[in-house]
Amino acid sequence: MLPSSTLSFMLEAGCDEAGRGCLAGPVFAAAVILPDGYVNDLLNDSKKLTEKQRERLRPIIERDAVAWAVASCDHAEIDSMNILNASILAMHRALDKLEVRPSHIAVDGNRFKQYRDIPHVTVVKGDAKYGNIAAASILAKTHRDEFMKEIAKKYPGYNWEINKGYPTRDHRAAIAEIGPSPIHRMTFRLLP
């Protein structure tokens, strides 16, 4: 069980992103506020779960959360401002979409920019330490994977339904053979 990151209950939003290391597509971010004392023994860093476990947890998180939201920054925004700034902007957009205003924000990682007047804390490997960040990592990952599976139909040949845009051998081989798609991140090193 992963606790919330604070000792006393407050409306704390956990934030995380997915797709930062991809060569194509948007970076997704989620913000999740869980109920006080929320327990789900399966809740963990999305990278430590199987795809089936993430898919099973997604509707549970979306049902049980006090509030949740998912947002993204597309490939062009990533190319124009860099992946770190785009990841933070996607988190801010997710926070903007929350139907409940949090009183505190817990962010996975070590970098974040002030969001309005709400205090925040960054937590390295926070998605493996705190339930609200783990829940955000699962929502960001499953929503992004869903997007990449769908967009793979529009841009076939890159195997995104499997690699989700990450720099796998088959993805890079497809770029070498057919060239980049319109949603590849052109500021990233597409070929080794």
NORNORNOR-V263714 format. One record per run of one state. SS is the DSSP state (a for helix, b for strand, c for the rest). FROM is the first residue (numbers start at 1). TO is the last residue. Records with the same first field share a line. If there is no record, write none. Layout:
SS: FROM-TO ; FROM-TO
This chain:
c: 1-2 ; 4-11 ; 19-23 ; 25-26 ; 34-45 ; 49-50 ; 65-66 ; 74-74 ; 82-82 ; 98-103 ; 109-114 ; 116-117 ; 119-119 ; 124-125 ; 129-129 ; 155-159 ; 164-168 ; 179-183 ; 185-192
b: 3-3 ; 12-18 ; 24-24 ; 27-33 ; 67-73 ; 104-108 ; 115-115 ; 118-118 ; 120-123 ; 130-130 ; 184-184
a: 46-48 ; 51-64 ; 75-81 ; 83-97 ; 126-128 ; 131-154 ; 160-163 ; 169-178
